[in-house]
Amino acid sequence: MLCHHKPRVLIFVVAYNAESTIGSVLSRVPTSLCVDYDVEVLIIDDASRDRTFETGHKARAEGLLRFALHVLFNPVNQGYGGNQKIGYHYAIQNGFDFVALVHGDGQYAPEALPELLRPLAEGQADAVFGSRMLTRGAALRGGMPRYKFIGNKILTWFENKLLRTTLSEFHSGYRIYSVDALKRVPFDRNTNDFHFDTEIITQFVIAKLRIKELSIPTYYGDEICHVNGLKYARNVVVAVMKARAQELGIFYDRKYDCAPKADGNAHYTIKLGYDSPHSATLERVNTGARVLDLGCAGGYVGSLLRREKKCHVTGVDLVPLGADVVLDQFIRYDLNEGVPAVPMQNYDYVLLLDVIEHLAAPEQFVDDLRDAMRRGGRARVIVSTGNIAFIATRLMLLLGQFNYGKRGILDLTHKRLFTFASLRRLFEQGGFYVVDTSGISAPFPLAMGDTRVSRALLAVNRFMIRLFRGAFSYQIFMVAEVRPSLENLLKLAVTESANRVSMIAHDDPVVSEHFRRPTASPAG
């Protein structure tokens, strides 16, 4: 095979005050790698206070490697994570296929590189991590201090729990990445500190990239440790908790916004079997009713109404219907353009489920809906939206946090936010009677799975809603009817007055004679 057809591998050596070890690390890189790969070595000296940079250049000048060697120096210390960012950017910029992270202190054996590269070369993984924990007892036999061993185990257990992974070790610095995979995660947004390694693993998990672990030997020598263990543990815990909170929709951090892109309705989940706007709508809509579902989000609720309640459903949304969803009619339309021109007299219910918060001008939309409904029909409007006064949001504000997220009350796509009072005011001032308003619990079964714990939390949430609806309702559920226009009310008043005069005149001759007299003008 021609050399330029081989996969290009960058062996990236992060170095800080590694003058005494960097030469040994370079000499231990297996020359056999050049058989299967086009290999280059990059050393980035992170502002060392010793002669690490000069030692690296000396190795290049003396031709101790069969591979091209590049040595760079950061004039300002970038930190362990910041140094990695520069190296990965170098790998992307220069068109490498794989980049292997090696430490300049010799803690990780370069001899293992051929084995670690193999799963990537064979297309079995997007990242390969060398683990010191796969072989039972090997880490302690290799000199890992017992306190580090125990801390590693505890942190890895915690990270696996929150990220739902099964890695044997999160804290090995021996890693090989596919450069294509690195392009798919925003590693540049990560910390410059030592928990960069945790954050990039988390990004790979969220991005559904494949991680494979292989056993490596453990070596602890007399190298100086620059890691503050307690600070590192705290940072790791906070990092994975943020990622989990983002998944639950209660926090947002751009660096964790790296899940695979999906169609416009992929985030939309039908919520049944527990408190939700969907289950409440299914309960409120009469069997056989005619339903206009504005902002139907894939048509899942409408499909359920057709199946369970034998309803006739028209869906309206800018995004197409979901796979295998069938409605009686579907209109592709952007609700930000106003209310679609449909005959309102044909419907018994108009659904606005989790829609009003997405509109740029909800007041104008409600006015337009009122005018359309007054032209015919007496449909009921069913509305749901997030409650921005929910206790979790209040607590975040108390702590100085106000973070939008991928879903939930502070979804990134939400343009307007409502409380019970402001939603009621929106519809009442827009010409509607509010028939009923209720609070919806947080979707614990969706976030945590349908477990005893999630069901218990639902029960507690329902009880708290009864005590303080405004603070403990996750969503607002409202039913409204359109009020007659002032013009119609005036006509009704005139007609009713005429009827009453007629009745009085029939029953009372004196009154009858009065109404037969000419009426004086206002001027007298």
PEPE-V630873 format. One record per backbone hydrogen bond with DSSP energy under -0.5 kcal/mol. NH is the residue of the N-H (numbers start at 0). CO is the residue of the C=O. If there is no record, write none. Layout:
BEGIN
nh=NH co=CO
nh=NH co=CO
END
This chain:
BEGIN
nh=4 co=1
nh=5 co=2
nh=6 co=35
nh=8 co=6
nh=8 co=37
nh=9 co=97
nh=10 co=8
nh=10 co=39
nh=11 co=9
nh=11 co=99
nh=12 co=10
nh=12 co=41
nh=13 co=11
nh=13 co=101
nh=14 co=43
nh=20 co=17
nh=21 co=17
nh=24 co=20
nh=25 co=21
nh=26 co=22
nh=27 co=23
nh=27 co=24
nh=28 co=25
nh=32 co=29
nh=33 co=30
nh=34 co=31
nh=35 co=31
nh=35 co=32
nh=36 co=32
nh=37 co=6
nh=38 co=36
nh=39 co=8
nh=40 co=67
nh=41 co=10
nh=42 co=69
nh=43 co=12
nh=44 co=42
nh=44 co=71
nh=45 co=14
nh=45 co=43
nh=46 co=44
nh=54 co=50
nh=55 co=51
nh=56 co=52
nh=57 co=53
nh=58 co=54
nh=59 co=55
nh=60 co=56
nh=61 co=57
nh=62 co=59
nh=63 co=58
nh=67 co=38
nh=69 co=40
nh=71 co=42
nh=73 co=44
nh=74 co=72
nh=80 co=191
nh=81 co=77
nh=81 co=191
nh=82 co=78
nh=83 co=79
nh=84 co=80
nh=85 co=81
nh=86 co=82
nh=87 co=83
nh=88 co=84
nh=89 co=85
nh=90 co=86
nh=91 co=87
nh=92 co=88
nh=93 co=89
nh=94 co=91
nh=95 co=90
nh=96 co=7
nh=97 co=7
nh=98 co=176
nh=99 co=9
nh=100 co=98
nh=100 co=174
nh=101 co=11
nh=101 co=99
nh=103 co=13
nh=105 co=102
nh=111 co=108
nh=112 co=109
nh=115 co=111
nh=116 co=112
nh=117 co=113
nh=118 co=114
nh=119 co=116
nh=120 co=116
nh=121 co=117
nh=122 co=119
nh=123 co=118
nh=124 co=118
nh=125 co=209
nh=126 co=209
nh=127 co=175
nh=128 co=211
nh=129 co=173
nh=130 co=128
nh=130 co=213
nh=135 co=133
nh=137 co=134
nh=138 co=134
nh=140 co=136
nh=141 co=137
nh=142 co=139
nh=143 co=138
nh=148 co=144
nh=149 co=145
nh=150 co=146
nh=151 co=147
nh=152 co=148
nh=153 co=149
nh=154 co=150
nh=155 co=151
nh=156 co=152
nh=157 co=153
nh=158 co=154
nh=159 co=155
nh=160 co=156
nh=161 co=157
nh=162 co=158
nh=163 co=159
nh=164 co=159
nh=174 co=100
nh=174 co=172
nh=175 co=127
nh=176 co=98
nh=177 co=125
nh=178 co=96
nh=179 co=96
nh=181 co=177
nh=182 co=178
nh=183 co=180
nh=184 co=181
nh=186 co=184
nh=188 co=185
nh=189 co=186
nh=195 co=192
nh=196 co=193
nh=198 co=194
nh=199 co=195
nh=200 co=196
nh=201 co=197
nh=202 co=198
nh=203 co=199
nh=204 co=200
nh=205 co=201
nh=206 co=202
nh=207 co=204
nh=208 co=203
nh=211 co=126
nh=213 co=128
nh=215 co=130
nh=218 co=106
nh=219 co=141
nh=225 co=223
nh=228 co=226
nh=231 co=227
nh=232 co=228
nh=233 co=229
nh=234 co=230
nh=235 co=231
nh=236 co=232
nh=237 co=233
nh=238 co=234
nh=239 co=235
nh=240 co=236
nh=241 co=237
nh=242 co=238
nh=243 co=239
nh=244 co=240
nh=245 co=241
nh=246 co=242
nh=247 co=243
nh=248 co=245
nh=249 co=244
nh=250 co=244
nh=255 co=252
nh=256 co=253
nh=257 co=255
nh=265 co=262
nh=267 co=264
nh=271 co=269
nh=278 co=270
nh=279 co=275
nh=280 co=276
nh=281 co=277
nh=282 co=278
nh=283 co=279
nh=284 co=280
nh=287 co=308
nh=288 co=285
nh=290 co=288
nh=290 co=311
nh=291 co=348
nh=292 co=290
nh=292 co=313
nh=293 co=291
nh=293 co=350
nh=294 co=315
nh=295 co=292
nh=295 co=315
nh=298 co=295
nh=299 co=296
nh=302 co=298
nh=303 co=299
nh=304 co=300
nh=305 co=301
nh=306 co=302
nh=307 co=303
nh=308 co=304
nh=309 co=305
nh=310 co=304
nh=311 co=288
nh=312 co=310
nh=313 co=290
nh=314 co=312
nh=314 co=328
nh=315 co=292
nh=316 co=330
nh=321 co=297
nh=324 co=321
nh=327 co=312
nh=328 co=312
nh=330 co=314
nh=331 co=329
nh=332 co=316
nh=332 co=330
nh=334 co=332
nh=336 co=333
nh=337 co=334
nh=341 co=339
nh=343 co=341
nh=345 co=342
nh=346 co=343
nh=347 co=289
nh=348 co=289
nh=349 co=379
nh=350 co=291
nh=351 co=381
nh=353 co=351
nh=353 co=383
nh=354 co=351
nh=354 co=383
nh=357 co=354
nh=358 co=354
nh=358 co=355
nh=361 co=358
nh=364 co=360
nh=365 co=361
nh=366 co=362
nh=367 co=363
nh=368 co=364
nh=369 co=365
nh=370 co=366
nh=371 co=367
nh=372 co=368
nh=373 co=369
nh=374 co=370
nh=374 co=371
nh=375 co=372
nh=379 co=347
nh=380 co=479
nh=381 co=349
nh=381 co=379
nh=382 co=380
nh=382 co=477
nh=383 co=351
nh=384 co=475
nh=386 co=473
nh=387 co=385
nh=387 co=417
nh=389 co=386
nh=390 co=470
nh=392 co=389
nh=393 co=389
nh=394 co=390
nh=395 co=391
nh=396 co=392
nh=397 co=393
nh=398 co=394
nh=399 co=396
nh=400 co=395
nh=403 co=401
nh=404 co=409
nh=410 co=407
nh=411 co=404
nh=413 co=410
nh=414 co=356
nh=415 co=356
nh=417 co=385
nh=422 co=418
nh=423 co=419
nh=424 co=420
nh=425 co=421
nh=426 co=422
nh=427 co=423
nh=428 co=424
nh=429 co=425
nh=430 co=427
nh=431 co=426
nh=432 co=480
nh=434 co=432
nh=434 co=478
nh=435 co=478
nh=437 co=476
nh=439 co=474
nh=443 co=441
nh=445 co=442
nh=446 co=442
nh=447 co=443
nh=448 co=444
nh=450 co=448
nh=454 co=450
nh=455 co=451
nh=456 co=452
nh=457 co=453
nh=458 co=454
nh=459 co=455
nh=460 co=456
nh=461 co=457
nh=462 co=458
nh=463 co=459
nh=464 co=460
nh=465 co=461
nh=466 co=462
nh=467 co=463
nh=470 co=467
nh=471 co=467
nh=472 co=468
nh=473 co=439
nh=473 co=471
nh=474 co=439
nh=475 co=384
nh=476 co=437
nh=477 co=382
nh=478 co=435
nh=479 co=380
nh=480 co=432
nh=481 co=378
nh=482 co=430
nh=488 co=484
nh=489 co=485
nh=490 co=486
nh=491 co=487
nh=492 co=488
nh=493 co=489
nh=494 co=490
nh=495 co=491
nh=496 co=492
nh=497 co=493
nh=498 co=494
nh=499 co=495
nh=500 co=496
nh=501 co=497
nh=502 co=498
nh=503 co=499
nh=504 co=500
nh=505 co=501
nh=506 co=502
nh=507 co=503
nh=511 co=507
nh=512 co=508
nh=513 co=509
nh=514 co=510
nh=515 co=511
nh=515 co=512
nh=516 co=512
nh=516 co=513
nh=523 co=520
END
